[in-house]
Amino acid sequence: MTPPDVLAYIQENEERFISELFEYARIPGISAQSEHAADMRASAEWLARRCLAAGLEAEIRETTGNPVVLARTPRQDPARPTFLVYGHYDVQPADPLELWTSPPFEPRRDGRNVYARGISDNKGQHLAHINAVEAWLKCGHDLPCNLIFLIEGEEEVGSKALYGFLETHADELACKALVVSDTEIPGMAHPALCYSLRGMAPLEIRLDGPNRDLHSGLFGGAVDNPAMVLCQMLGSLRDASGRVTVPGFYDDVVELSAYERGQMARVPFDEAEFRASLGVGALFGEAGFTPDEQRAARPTLEINGLTSGYQGEGGKTIVPSRASAKLTMRLVPDQDPAKILALVKNHLQAICPPTVRITLTGGQGGAPYIVDPAGPLAQACMRAARTGFGHDCVLVRGGGSIPIIAAFKRHLDADTYMLGLALPDDNAHSPDEKFSLDAYMAGMKMSAALWPELTSAAGS
């Protein structure tokens, strides 16, 4: 049980916690842009100081890329279970700047929302956990478990350095389970445990036809058009019911259980509001599934970009010499990215006509992830969320991918429980990114309750 003075401490220090969030959000730690290398270091240094001020033992550890911040609760007891909290201090680029209402690295408070780049993804979410642990320690309580904080600086660019760090430091990061707050909840009245993420398999396809762009009046009709061929091939990859037509694509998909579908149905969904927010006249997805199931629990094949021919001002009547497209397949348990990539490649090669030459290039993918939502640790997380938000916790699946979570399972042999604090309108990766201060405070209370709940469940 959470000591009452811990919750009181959180409430009494609300404005300071908000002020510190503002300080953190002012640092433009954009990992994708090399000119922000000094800001990446400044972000790590700020975070390490914050952890020390909270009463944690903290250090900056070097990697092959941006450093990680490693912090621990003092007086680690080997007889107690250890849990690890993961987050990232790097943020997305703020472009296009002209679409921001206020400068992206000058936090703006509007009621109970704060607008700044990275404030929701992911600074506010992992800072809530640090604040909660401070409340335990400053009130003179030892946590019932050992905690490790691992905050990296390359999540937004693929976590490349962290993969190597995990491999070489697995022993010192050993834990019973991990907690990640980097996902969404449906609303303040519906805190959520995200128990599954989709994986991803990226692919680029290029078709080459004639050795140069050709005059469409002189050659059109006698030479096949790579852009037309590409459109025909891509159009054939999905049928009218929204299913991917690649043979074997669904072979390993684990179907949703009645329990899972029932839990997902508890999440409120207003289709008209959803459509209006996206500016579309109608929704489309695989037949037989709800929109929430379609975008989180079913696999997809999407075209991310198409390129061919002349696209400048005015017209240019040509048969383009080549065409290309970028694809991603979002995958669900138990689909294997390498297997899916091979299936899609084989299918595209089989349907490609001899009039063009095909080149297929796969990118770095990630496996889907799932944890038992009925297990004791999952149920402990749901109880803690109920304490923090004052409402029953729902179970959700995440439609996106966090590839490092599969690496945690591989190197640490531990499951990850995702307790997000972001709201659907927080605009992560978009202009006017925001974070709810109500979610921030509820997240601290949830985290304060989480450690006794997890400790108790770990011993059951």
Steps between C-alpha positions, in 0.01 A plus 500: 500500500619852422578700817257794526781751548646399161179599323484820705858584401411464132207737538697756703780512242281524189616845389866412547456182299336705224781757509760225466312353206520842334878510557540157343281582200704814420801288398475429123638146514430404138687176436437504125698821446876503557503872580319414826778275633571745784128509586496120522780515756322783684181289514685206654677725750175671603334163550788359704489807728125460539537135598766589758277774644220244529720284721605248238853390421554618143771505237545570131627196313666532162388294202597484134252785448321732740550417869249324720402615848506215749347557844423271792323515831754507786567197720415239237394179676564173310217338695249738339376485141649751257296691243630720219340821368591585140457834323675732254619859529538562127221668303377527143593796275254787540453570128291652352550787744240724337223262609576543872282743694798580726874419474547124548773530764335776701236306699161671497242427768136525402274390783596144587694440178862581421621535140861419406691254284575178687289585803270202447740287296669423734628750757184549707424130511828374646543809720173406672663176618810680630279744693304215656817327618621832644180514705572155649862585581451856631226378733753260651363178354696222334323364196397135535703420187818606324457740208721572201435790264642464149440815295655508152560768238437327168147359509383737228776377265477127563680444836806363318744567784266357763490160328875468551478638855240239592712220362809597700325612822223241534627377838481840670157568346351168612142548619174323567307720253513836325259793507475737204285812483520592132153410377153655492195459715149551355422777751535610860204281596659200327857434614639213299748218513637445151589129488591462134675692224509439129830418335618640170665386179605778257562450129593720206406398147656649186400428141729597212372515144663685208852635543370860502176696525321474165272732301153361570376594155780315320539198726183475710305186414803303385708518819358404838471779754677414832269734693193326362646156568586598857148630565347181361727281711441696819126522439480121482648457850168576673154369416165674530445368855825653623702177518858472379518263203858377548483118537582390856478853644250401773630148573657580838253760627371421849129579499355729764337321791147580613651649819725731300220613269279563800769711667563702183126561467504677840696786348260775386507563127301763310536422131359833382737693725791282391422558131461872552833525683672337201308687231380184324152424374505132594720246673648194332655187647500124504143370506383333821699718740432825683712808420695458825570135416596589144758759604655313793435127480499415129792500254513750215694583188534872435650711223702774671620680189495487119751659265517509121538732206464876489339671798606861454287797398304459178495190283763278340364229271728204562511129559718500814801272503439377855258498792540416867298464817562457871285245684459391859326194633369540855503157663325333792589199715631249384609639163874501434635809319760304302243245386247766402765695310595186307135425419434852370823506298424164339147610415612830345762322291238249385253766383758732344475494116812453284462852358671649808785402732420474871727579796382430854680633807394413853565722800542436871179367645381400844304211642153545651472477876240362737477425870230304682235759596353268762832431677568621857740781398258632239220500752724681750564770240128538445436542872768770522348683203163488676659662806670773299214599272202413718342290223516136400785414266428361154712268289612623160732399221737750343498540125852641489835336558766536770765255371723536806236320711566176312871553572423537872330162490791345312784639715335534842244218474241731652157617390410865445181664628398818320315754715471808281405850607452660157155597374379443142520872417853554634639538145816298550733554200272784382482877548350619831598186691344518846481321832219503752602613847213291636654194334841604638368510857292184463808327359699588813229356724481190281877455520500547877246218530664282236805380691323341798246348261769350276706382795201320648410344162861390438487291817168337421 
